[in-house]
Amino acid sequence: MVSARRAFAGELPISAMPRLCEVLADRAGVAQYEMAFGRDELGTACLDLKVRAPVTLLCQRTLEPFVLPLAVEVRLGMIRAENEEAGLPPGCEPLLIGADARLKPAEVIEDELLLALPLVPMDPQGALPAAEATSPDEDEAVANPFAILRELKRS
């Protein structure tokens, strides 16, 4: 693929990526991808990958599901051993391939989507539920657990 400078484009259902589905609130959706194999200016075998996918996550602020559109654009330098990583040019992420030089595109797409997920998903449109109004005395008791002792001392 690298020597022939092959390029592919297509769609991959979110439900076909089991590791990604484990962290999502819903398996619906389709990832659109573009892959282009080639060599960089140093002769390193590389893969240019673009992925766009709407994923459904659980907002950690509101605990409601929301759709987050992910967009990944990355250049992956294909290496066979970890010590080759130092020889990759700047801006090129390592992609460790096996001795047989076989690559599973669906796994590469899934890996990159997993890396693009936020550590703590929060819906930018989500708002916290309205807090119930409390009296000032209740607020003070919650803020200062010793407020009750102060009242006992006064009596």
Backbone as CSV, one residue per row, in Angstrom:
resi,resn,N_x,N_y,N_z,CA_x,CA_y,CA_z,C_x,C_y,C_z
1,MET,0.819,-1.196,0.000,0.000,0.000,0.000,0.864,1.262,0.000
2,VAL,1.966,1.209,0.736,2.834,2.374,0.842,3.505,2.644,-0.496
3,SER,4.077,1.610,-1.112,4.779,1.790,-2.382,3.847,2.263,-3.482
4,ALA,2.621,1.770,-3.464,1.644,2.145,-4.486,0.931,3.452,-4.150
5,ARG,1.208,4.027,-2.967,0.569,5.274,-2.523,-0.954,5.174,-2.621
6,ARG,-1.491,4.093,-2.088,-2.930,3.832,-2.153,-3.690,4.730,-1.186
7,ALA,-4.910,5.042,-1.562,-5.794,5.854,-0.727,-7.163,5.196,-0.687
8,PHE,-7.803,5.279,0.450,-9.121,4.694,0.643,-10.008,5.690,1.371
9,ALA,-11.296,5.590,1.111,-12.279,6.399,1.818,-13.519,5.542,1.995
10,GLY,-14.215,5.777,3.073,-15.423,4.993,3.295,-16.065,5.307,4.627
11,GLU,-16.942,4.402,5.036,-17.663,4.548,6.290,-17.517,3.280,7.104
12,LEU,-17.482,3.437,8.407,-17.386,2.315,9.329,-18.410,2.551,10.437
13,PRO,-19.345,1.602,10.630,-20.342,1.797,11.696,-19.670,1.837,13.068
14,ILE,-20.155,2.709,13.921,-19.646,2.802,15.287,-19.813,1.447,15.990
15,SER,-20.906,0.769,15.710,-21.183,-0.518,16.360,-20.152,-1.586,15.999
16,ALA,-19.359,-1.389,14.947,-18.333,-2.349,14.542,-17.022,-2.146,15.304
17,MET,-16.997,-1.191,16.239,-15.793,-0.905,17.022,-16.076,-1.220,18.494
18,PRO,-15.840,-2.461,18.926,-16.251,-2.888,20.266,-15.581,-2.138,21.412
19,ARG,-14.310,-1.798,21.300,-13.635,-1.073,22.390,-14.193,0.332,22.536
20,LEU,-14.515,0.967,21.429,-15.110,2.297,21.468,-16.512,2.239,22.065
21,CYS,-17.279,1.224,21.687,-18.657,1.090,22.177,-18.725,0.938,23.692
22,GLU,-17.671,0.386,24.306,-17.640,0.215,25.757,-17.727,1.537,26.509
23,VAL,-17.254,2.619,25.918,-17.230,3.907,26.618,-18.311,4.873,26.127
24,LEU,-19.115,4.449,25.171,-20.157,5.310,24.628,-21.496,5.040,25.287
25,ALA,-22.388,6.022,25.238,-23.740,5.868,25.755,-24.657,5.222,24.728
26,ASP,-24.272,5.277,23.440,-25.085,4.713,22.359,-24.157,4.273,21.231
27,ARG,-24.511,3.173,20.586,-23.677,2.614,19.512,-24.080,3.118,18.134
28,ALA,-25.006,4.039,18.059,-25.491,4.539,16.773,-24.453,5.453,16.132
29,GLY,-24.526,5.531,14.818,-23.664,6.448,14.095,-22.693,5.736,13.180
30,VAL,-22.055,6.541,12.335,-21.116,6.030,11.342,-19.894,6.945,11.332
31,ALA,-18.726,6.320,11.292,-17.471,7.079,11.167,-17.101,7.149,9.695
32,GLN,-16.836,8.343,9.208,-16.373,8.528,7.832,-14.858,8.716,7.885
33,TYR,-14.159,7.993,7.018,-12.696,8.043,7.071,-12.088,8.214,5.685
34,GLU,-10.864,8.729,5.703,-10.008,8.814,4.519,-8.625,8.370,4.965
35,MET,-8.043,7.431,4.235,-6.703,6.929,4.532,-5.843,7.080,3.291
36,ALA,-4.626,7.579,3.469,-3.694,7.702,2.347,-2.334,7.194,2.798
37,PHE,-1.846,6.149,2.114,-0.543,5.574,2.416,0.513,6.248,1.549
38,GLY,1.725,6.318,2.063,2.818,6.897,1.294,4.084,6.966,2.115
39,ARG,5.002,7.806,1.655,6.262,8.022,2.370,6.426,9.518,2.599
40,ASP,7.020,9.868,3.732,7.264,11.280,4.009,8.585,11.709,3.385
41,GLU,9.012,12.935,3.674,10.224,13.482,3.071,11.492,12.735,3.490
42,LEU,11.434,11.987,4.605,12.585,11.205,5.053,12.536,9.753,4.576
43,GLY,11.485,9.412,3.832,11.348,8.056,3.327,10.644,7.097,4.268
44,THR,10.124,7.611,5.370,9.420,6.779,6.336,8.030,6.438,5.815
45,ALA,7.652,5.169,5.920,6.303,4.761,5.532,5.309,5.427,6.477
46,CYS,4.288,6.055,5.906,3.337,6.768,6.747,1.902,6.577,6.253
47,LEU,0.995,6.910,7.124,-0.428,6.827,6.845,-1.057,8.129,7.289
48,ASP,-1.677,8.843,6.358,-2.435,10.044,6.696,-3.877,9.617,6.892
49,LEU,-4.426,9.921,8.064,-5.758,9.466,8.425,-6.634,10.640,8.822
50,LYS,-7.831,10.668,8.260,-8.854,11.645,8.642,-10.110,10.862,8.994
51,VAL,-10.659,11.148,10.166,-11.872,10.462,10.614,-12.831,11.495,11.190
52,ARG,-14.081,11.376,10.823,-15.157,12.218,11.367,-16.229,11.267,11.874
53,ALA,-16.619,11.430,13.140,-17.623,10.542,13.717,-18.399,11.251,14.815
54,PRO,-19.722,11.178,14.764,-20.524,11.678,15.881,-20.667,10.551,16.908
55,VAL,-20.186,10.769,18.125,-20.288,9.745,19.164,-21.190,10.243,20.290
56,THR,-21.922,9.323,20.881,-22.838,9.664,21.974,-22.169,9.315,23.292
57,LEU,-21.939,10.333,24.110,-21.293,10.174,25.407,-22.258,10.543,26.526
58,LEU,-21.914,10.170,27.737,-22.707,10.530,28.901,-22.044,11.724,29.578
59,CYS,-22.755,12.839,29.626,-22.228,14.060,30.235,-22.012,13.814,31.729
60,GLN,-20.836,14.118,32.222,-20.527,13.900,33.625,-21.038,15.019,34.520
61,ARG,-21.544,16.088,33.934,-22.112,17.179,34.706,-23.602,16.950,34.918
62,THR,-24.310,16.574,33.840,-25.764,16.427,33.913,-26.222,14.968,33.916
63,LEU,-25.313,14.035,33.619,-25.611,12.607,33.506,-26.644,12.314,32.419
64,GLU,-26.655,13.152,31.398,-27.524,12.976,30.236,-26.657,12.666,29.020
65,PRO,-27.154,11.836,28.088,-26.381,11.572,26.871,-26.350,12.798,25.953
66,PHE,-25.252,12.957,25.238,-25.132,14.030,24.255,-24.232,13.549,23.125
67,VAL,-24.387,14.169,21.960,-23.594,13.789,20.788,-22.414,14.748,20.652
68,LEU,-21.224,14.165,20.567,-20.004,14.935,20.389,-19.423,14.604,19.021
69,PRO,-19.327,15.584,18.123,-18.731,15.308,16.814,-17.196,15.281,16.939
70,LEU,-16.610,14.118,16.697,-15.156,13.989,16.747,-14.571,14.188,15.357
71,ALA,-13.440,14.848,15.289,-12.717,15.036,14.031,-11.240,14.771,14.310
72,VAL,-10.692,13.785,13.620,-9.296,13.390,13.820,-8.556,13.550,12.500
73,GLU,-7.418,14.226,12.549,-6.509,14.313,11.407,-5.121,14.054,11.954
74,VAL,-4.510,12.961,11.496,-3.227,12.575,12.057,-2.362,11.908,10.988
75,ARG,-1.059,12.099,11.133,-0.092,11.383,10.285,0.580,10.358,11.181
76,LEU,0.507,9.110,10.763,1.072,8.004,11.525,2.284,7.452,10.790
77,GLY,3.407,7.403,11.471,4.619,6.805,10.917,4.657,5.337,11.287
78,MET,4.717,4.482,10.297,4.682,3.039,10.551,6.068,2.543,10.934
79,ILE,6.149,2.000,12.137,7.412,1.479,12.657,7.217,0.018,13.063
80,ARG,8.320,-0.741,13.052,8.250,-2.166,13.417,8.781,-2.431,14.817
81,ALA,9.509,-1.486,15.376,10.047,-1.625,16.734,9.933,-0.281,17.440
82,GLU,9.765,-0.311,18.742,9.577,0.924,19.513,10.780,1.852,19.431
83,ASN,11.981,1.307,19.259,13.160,2.177,19.204,13.221,2.996,17.914
84,GLU,12.398,2.686,16.918,12.349,3.464,15.685,11.539,4.756,15.847
85,GLU,10.829,4.876,16.958,9.984,6.055,17.179,10.788,7.352,17.189
86,ALA,11.995,7.295,17.718,12.835,8.497,17.789,13.195,9.025,16.407
87,GLY,13.169,8.186,15.389,13.526,8.604,14.037,12.370,9.210,13.248
88,LEU,11.194,9.273,13.850,10.041,9.858,13.144,10.153,11.374,13.117
89,PRO,9.713,12.001,12.035,9.761,13.463,11.966,8.742,14.099,12.923
90,PRO,8.937,15.359,13.275,7.982,16.042,14.150,6.580,16.035,13.534
91,GLY,5.577,15.887,14.393,4.192,15.888,13.931,3.719,14.541,13.419
92,CYS,4.567,13.546,13.522,4.231,12.200,13.049,4.120,11.282,14.255
93,GLU,2.942,10.717,14.461,2.711,9.818,15.579,3.133,8.399,15.196
94,PRO,3.646,7.622,16.150,4.074,6.261,15.820,2.900,5.296,15.686
95,LEU,3.009,4.388,14.755,2.052,3.304,14.570,2.860,2.026,14.470
96,LEU,2.824,1.236,15.537,3.592,0.008,15.601,2.864,-1.074,14.814
97,ILE,3.532,-1.603,13.805,2.945,-2.682,13.011,3.719,-3.963,13.276
98,GLY,3.072,-5.082,13.065,3.692,-6.366,13.330,4.766,-6.713,12.315
99,ALA,5.428,-7.848,12.580,6.499,-8.313,11.696,5.972,-8.664,10.312
100,ASP,4.696,-9.042,10.228,4.113,-9.383,8.930,3.692,-8.145,8.133
101,ALA,3.837,-6.963,8.725,3.526,-5.676,8.089,2.060,-5.562,7.692
102,ARG,1.206,-6.290,8.382,-0.230,-6.197,8.108,-0.849,-5.165,9.032
103,LEU,-1.777,-4.446,8.485,-2.440,-3.371,9.199,-3.942,-3.588,9.111
104,LYS,-4.628,-3.449,10.229,-6.082,-3.572,10.240,-6.661,-2.157,10.329
105,PRO,-7.144,-1.633,9.201,-7.618,-0.240,9.179,-8.698,0.057,10.218
106,ALA,-9.628,-0.864,10.444,-10.698,-0.620,11.417,-10.127,-0.424,12.815
107,GLU,-9.087,-1.165,13.165,-8.470,-1.015,14.487,-7.729,0.310,14.608
108,VAL,-7.099,0.739,13.531,-6.395,2.029,13.552,-7.405,3.163,13.731
109,ILE,-8.514,3.092,13.015,-9.572,4.108,13.140,-10.120,4.115,14.557
110,GLU,-10.391,2.927,15.093,-10.919,2.828,16.456,-9.928,3.387,17.470
111,ASP,-8.650,3.071,17.322,-7.627,3.595,18.235,-7.613,5.118,18.232
112,GLU,-7.640,5.705,17.054,-7.571,7.165,16.962,-8.824,7.830,17.537
113,LEU,-9.992,7.217,17.360,-11.208,7.767,17.960,-11.158,7.663,19.479
114,LEU,-10.642,6.565,19.990,-10.494,6.425,21.441,-9.561,7.484,22.006
115,LEU,-8.481,7.764,21.298,-7.535,8.782,21.755,-8.133,10.191,21.703
116,ALA,-9.105,10.396,20.822,-9.705,11.718,20.665,-10.813,11.998,21.683
117,LEU,-11.258,10.974,22.404,-12.326,11.173,23.382,-11.840,12.031,24.539
118,PRO,-12.701,12.891,25.065,-12.306,13.681,26.235,-12.215,12.799,27.481
119,LEU,-11.324,13.144,28.397,-11.197,12.379,29.638,-12.479,12.461,30.468
120,VAL,-13.054,13.655,30.536,-14.301,13.860,31.272,-15.294,14.480,30.302
121,PRO,-16.201,13.661,29.745,-17.149,14.203,28.767,-18.153,15.148,29.420
122,MET,-18.261,16.355,28.861,-19.239,17.324,29.336,-19.898,17.987,28.144
123,ASP,-21.214,17.980,28.146,-21.984,18.602,27.080,-21.822,20.118,27.181
124,PRO,-21.273,20.761,26.144,-21.107,22.214,26.213,-22.437,22.952,26.268
125,GLN,-23.512,22.324,25.814,-24.839,22.936,25.850,-25.585,22.614,27.145
126,GLY,-25.090,21.644,27.900,-25.788,21.180,29.102,-25.665,22.168,30.242
127,ALA,-26.707,22.226,31.036,-26.719,23.088,32.211,-27.104,22.241,33.411
128,LEU,-26.594,22.624,34.555,-26.946,21.906,35.764,-28.420,22.132,36.088
129,PRO,-29.092,21.136,36.697,-30.464,21.357,37.115,-30.519,22.499,38.124
130,ALA,-31.616,23.231,38.107,-31.766,24.365,39.022,-31.703,23.872,40.461
131,ALA,-30.894,24.546,41.267,-30.752,24.163,42.676,-31.979,24.624,43.452
132,GLU,-32.363,23.806,44.439,-33.500,24.180,45.268,-33.082,25.305,46.194
133,ALA,-33.987,26.220,46.420,-33.698,27.344,47.301,-33.643,26.853,48.743
134,THR,-32.640,27.313,49.493,-32.503,26.947,50.894,-32.489,28.211,51.721
135,SER,-32.845,28.067,52.961,-32.833,29.235,53.842,-31.391,29.535,54.237
136,PRO,-31.094,30.773,54.665,-29.721,31.132,55.050,-29.195,30.270,56.191
137,ASP,-30.074,29.895,57.135,-29.629,29.060,58.248,-29.157,27.696,57.758
138,GLU,-29.873,27.131,56.791,-29.484,25.832,56.252,-28.152,25.947,55.516
139,ASP,-27.963,27.047,54.780,-26.709,27.240,54.070,-25.544,27.324,55.044
140,GLU,-25.745,28.031,56.169,-24.676,28.186,57.147,-24.337,26.842,57.788
141,ALA,-25.362,26.034,58.080,-25.135,24.734,58.707,-24.364,23.813,57.765
142,VAL,-24.674,23.903,56.501,-23.960,23.075,55.538,-22.541,23.589,55.370
143,ALA,-22.373,24.910,55.312,-21.055,25.479,55.106,-20.169,25.314,56.338
144,ASN,-20.750,25.398,57.538,-19.985,25.304,58.770,-20.618,24.237,59.665
145,PRO,-20.017,23.074,59.754,-20.620,22.013,60.561,-20.642,22.343,62.060
146,PHE,-19.866,23.337,62.500,-19.831,23.704,63.914,-20.859,24.768,64.269
147,ALA,-21.665,25.198,63.295,-22.691,26.198,63.562,-23.691,25.691,64.600
148,ILE,-23.970,24.400,64.607,-24.907,23.822,65.581,-24.326,23.943,66.978
149,LEU,-23.018,23.726,67.136,-22.388,23.859,68.456,-22.471,25.297,68.958
150,ARG,-22.352,26.245,68.054,-22.460,27.648,68.444,-23.837,27.921,69.024
151,GLU,-24.880,27.344,68.414,-26.247,27.526,68.903,-26.424,26.871,70.267
152,LEU,-25.827,25.713,70.485,-25.924,25.039,71.783,-25.218,25.836,72.859
153,LYS,-24.100,26.482,72.534,-23.338,27.265,73.483,-24.119,28.504,73.940
154,ARG,-24.913,29.047,73.036,-25.705,30.245,73.357,-26.830,29.915,74.340
155,SER,-27.316,28.693,74.327,-28.472,28.384,75.204,-28.085,27.995,76.593
